C-alpha cells in the first residue's frame, strides 16, 4: 500500500498492475513507477468511441465519433474485393462417353425446344406394325347453326348419318313447335364408335339451346334417341333508357345501351311528329323502352322498341304502339296517332323534268307537265309512296305501262313508262312495296319514271304536298292501350 500525490490510497499487487486506489483527504500521491500505463488504459476505457452522431453536433465527442465512422468505412472499402474482377474457381471437367449419356437421360428439357433426352426402347421382333391407326372410341365436337341453316344439315356436316340427323332434328322440332333454331346456336355433339370407316359414327348425345327459354339434350337409349327438356327461367322486364341528347341524338342513345335497330326506330317515330335535325336541342332528354329478355343462365336479348319519349323544351312527347302489332302506328298516351312529312320518292334517281309547263321533248311545243320525271337505270324498282289500293294497272296510251294507286285523304298517285309492273287492279299495297320497274314504254325518250300525284282529283306538285294522317283509338282498344302505357311508364330506368 502506498500514497499518491492526489491523496489516493492505492493497494497494489505489483508494479504495472492496476490495483485499487482510495482517496485520502489532505494527502499527496507519491510517484508510482509504471502508473502512467494504468492511467492510460483507464483513460481509454472511459472514452465513448461511437457516440450518437445526432446529438451534440460539433462537440469534441461528436467529431471523435465521425472520425471513427470514417475510418471504419475506409477500412471496409479498402479490404473489399474488386467488383469487376472475377473470382477464380475451378470448373468441373466436361462429361464424355457413357457418363454424358446417363446425365442426358436424367435431364429435364422442354419439348418445345426440341428436347431429345430420355431413354427410348427400340422395337423388336415382338412388335407388330398396324395397317392403320385405331380410331377414338368417342368423338366430342361442336357445330354452329348458320343463318338460314337447318339443324339436320348441320348434323350431317358434323358427321352424323342422314337418318339419325333427321330423327334428331324432328325431336327438337317437337320442342320448338316447328320453329327454326336461331342462327349462331352452338350444338354440342358426342359421336360413338362405328364398326368401320365406311359408315358414319352414331349419335350418342346432343345438347343445344332450342329456344331462348329452353335447352334440350338428346341421349341414345336402347329404343333410340330420347329427349330431355330443361326449361330456363326468363325475366321479361323491359329496359328503359334515359339521358340527354347532347351533340348527337343517335350517338347518345347508342351510348346509353340501345341497339342500332331500336335507335333507328326511335328516330323514325320522332320524325313523324317533328324535325329531328332542326327541332331537337342539346338540352332535350330522351326516354325509350325496349323489349328485353334475361335468362337465368345469364344471357340477355333485346327486342323491339316499345315506348318513345322526348322532353322537348319542357314539353313531354310520349308515344307507344298497340301490343303485338308491329305495323301499328305510334299513338300518344291519349290514343291519338299522327303522321306528318313530305311524300316519299318512289324511285332512287335524279329529277330530269319538274312539275309545270315545259317544251315537250317529242311533240315539240309548250305543254303542261302534270308530273315529275325521275331518271333512273332501266329495271330500277319503283315503290309505293303510301299505303293504298291499286286502281289501275295496265297499258295507258302515252304513259305506256301505267299503275295508279288511291290513298287515304283524297290522294292518288300514278307511275308511268314502266318496263313491267308487279301488282294488279284491286290489290292492296303497303308503303315502300315494289309495284314495278323503270322502263321506257309509251311516249318516252329514255328510261325514267313519270310520277304524277292528284289531290281531290287535281294534279299537284308531289314535292309541295305535305301529308298529315290522323288516327284515334277508342273503346276496348283504347282501354287496353292505356293500361299498357301505364305498365311501361312504371318501369324504372336501367332496371
Steps between C-alpha positions, in 0.01 A plus 500: 500500500628848417382859462480696176526871451126546450417367847400152380583184692608228259510128573740357253556147400831584336653751258308555184176365634188707534433452870235679704525864605338670798500876530611647832425861559801732548753244378719499191559218256848364475643425154440141401730334251289375209186681614466693171406179319219433743380855471514482116301179496245643737473812287441294183230299673318820591483632139177443299624424147152459347289789627161588356578719194151650524571662838750769609592577141834686479630392839829317557319170559302548178813560293663196661199284399509635143868417475431148623219449244716636218789273592283191513343577161842560344633173641196310366537645150875436501458134594198433271561283189485662156162522326632436150754231577353150476550258784701215371377151577568165345239381239393137477622298211259443209314169498582261220401157386264292712497754784364768263229264367384412850487866601291591192259216568431645845482864385180702457465715187188664347360312204422829325877559471558164333602292801618152412605378845363189663518127444338358188435133435542378147245265345588131494356197326204488741366832373244476215441802275138614466350545153316815619474697820201409717214749532392665818207319659317828568528836322373822660454801277285809452320656205337838442168566329548758226254755365223322312651162587304195609593279795499176298752645253721621784508151654578335167794734441627408848509132401163368617319253275211644296225297670629574852543870420142522375367310803684734736372807313142369517526454878632855546221633274244353740648709782510820291156449337666489158683832537851521355802497726645850538813568299818491707372221727777260601425127493714271720528149355636168619553239227557135593702213357426383148554148364711618205631816340251471215198591715416810703542505875180454705365798691535422871391834649425857395440818700379835364296809584181425308340828609613790712296353787567131431804273482466142376723193531470196274643171629515160328314219678414145407179627333673783313550869570326641809458870563523679834379861526647751747282813521690823572340774708465828308453850642315714244521835676554766229812716494446873546775744394512873570757772442585834340505542124834681497681554171335202324171329583603179326838471673357590841229233483750243375738589782216444749484135389231485230564279193530664160161378371319634806669840460401517133139415590508765776619776266254392230209522748609849606536610137126451448430769761788749464821570313772318691787693341344845550274481806686268740746696718804395702322564830206271413484159667405170341298219655445163332398151608622189320378144519750289700534138603747388766563128547590340831819376333621858453417574135315821405304561181359838393198523273280764342435856612196533728494864611628830357545800725662842459506798736501768232537850641300411811229326296467125545456289186402141583411242234418131515362226277226245540634183659573220252457722189834599349325673208292715732565876483639685801233649727538754778395410854143610418472262203539768232716414199651754263734470206658795324760549231562546132394233256759227448686478167405181314835431330866581557619742230520865398222731384529554123177698452304682771128567543371790283504629142782382278597433138389145426807302384302299241206720397718811478268764655429649843281280711405460864705226662267359763759287677868468581745297291772315696787354300607156622673190357292257297345242738536707818223412750207740547340522846156606617518841670219418747267220601221467247301297248591435135232679293654421161793292372547465126574679172392867485583683176804728524561393859590149381478247781319698767393436863264725695457474877236660721594601857325637805417871523403543132855427379572298183832431327595378154816336363566493126746365240561182704677206341266272696284513812462251785147584624152468359178696532325472836808390694599677823857628528710625790729799501837403354365193320644441149224554244710493182829580329637792304468481122441714189158391373254746343611849392844495655851598392680275749460298819336711770194512726214743443361563849164673526297588813136610534341675798119474490523433125732795421862444400748656744875526534604193707783690670266771628249264654522460876320202647333471838318183592301469823379194683337452839434201722168447671307252709672184616813570292546837668458350848751222424741756353485726806553204732807401300638856512458512879693174532780635279528827689531305826829346379797649685790629286790259473330214687 
